[in-house]
Amino acid sequence: VSRRVLSITDLTRLLNEQVRTLEETQESLQNSYPGRQPAKLISVAEASICVLCCHSMAVCSAYFSSLQYIEEMLENQLVAAIGKRVTSDDLGQFIKYHNANILDPAPRPFCHAIRRPEHYPEGILSIENSDEKTEPIETHVREVQGLPALRVPLNAATTIELTGSTYLHGWLNHRFRDASTAFQLIGRARQFSSFMLVVGTMGGGNRMQPKDAIILQNKDEIKIPLLLNEIPTAKEFKDAIESLSPEQQRFAKAYRSMQLEGSVLGIVVIQIKPQLENLLGLPHDALTKEIQLTQDLMELFVEYQVPSDLLSYDGENSEATTKEKVENVKGNVQSVLNAIKDSKTKQLE
């Protein structure tokens, strides 16, 4: 196969020709411009500098045009081989295909049904992109077992402990350098269903620092934009602080440690019906089909902040059936609702 590349001899001849033409131009300038004189503004020295600068600009422009031509030629060959121009979406599809064939287990879409065992789903939780084709991101997921209860501080005096299934997700995002895609956390609740969504960051010691929380019920839907801030890699960080003083390096390392600790997103889903049953002293699944009672309880707890002692089961029979306990709670709820109604009537009078 012949290689269409200039030989060393030809390159030497080109360089010699360049030197010869520059020398001729220098001689011509010496005949056209006077020598260095204090009274003259422009001499042969200034003219020579201008010629050399123009020649350097021409060489750089030719070099840039040559590289651009080669890049365009290679790009056209790649496009011709593939049959289309690869976009950011095409790269994402290629990564999905590659991961599905190579990795075991392969990444799974971050779209999870919120449900209790042997029950219909209460809602859906997913992380999706904000493009026209909304698709959930694919993450590496693993269930973590044997962990102690997750501690979530609500305020300075109250810290709750959460137990249940814990999953660790890892997401590797691929994109072009100038491409940017927004992502959002989406929660959807079904009719006559409810759950609490808590979003925050994970800290050390199996502790979560909550940022926001919301109750989703009766076909509620929430979309929370995720602000993805990129932090330097370990190598970039090491190179950036290399020239700093030891005190500045220690501060930068401590601050980076804080950034890394708060960079893990934590999402907690709390199903409300099982918590209401425990709070009111009702058996398991007692509120599954009590739709109106559940709605009244949510209204009293959320809007009126009624103490649970006024609504919980207060019967003395420890062997009462589930129906009897539910009827007792219904009576307590109705009593509180009547008291609220009478209070509103008096205010209107």
Protein Blocks (a to p, Z undefined) as FASTA:
>chain_A
ZZddddfklmmmmmmmmmmmmmmmmmmmmmmpccddfkbmbdfklmmmmmmmmmmmmmmm
mmmmmmmmmmmmmmmmmmmmnopacdfklmmmmmmmmmmmmpccdddddddddddehiac
fbdcddddfbfblcdddddddddehiacddddfblmbccddedddddddddddddfklcc
dddddddddehiacddddddddehhiacdfbdcddeehiacdddddddddddfklmmmmm
mmpcfklmmmmmmmmmmmmmmmpccdddddfklmmmmmnopaehklmmmmmlmmmmmmmm
mmnopafklmmccbfblkbcfklmmmmmmmmmmmmmmmmmmmmmmmmZZ
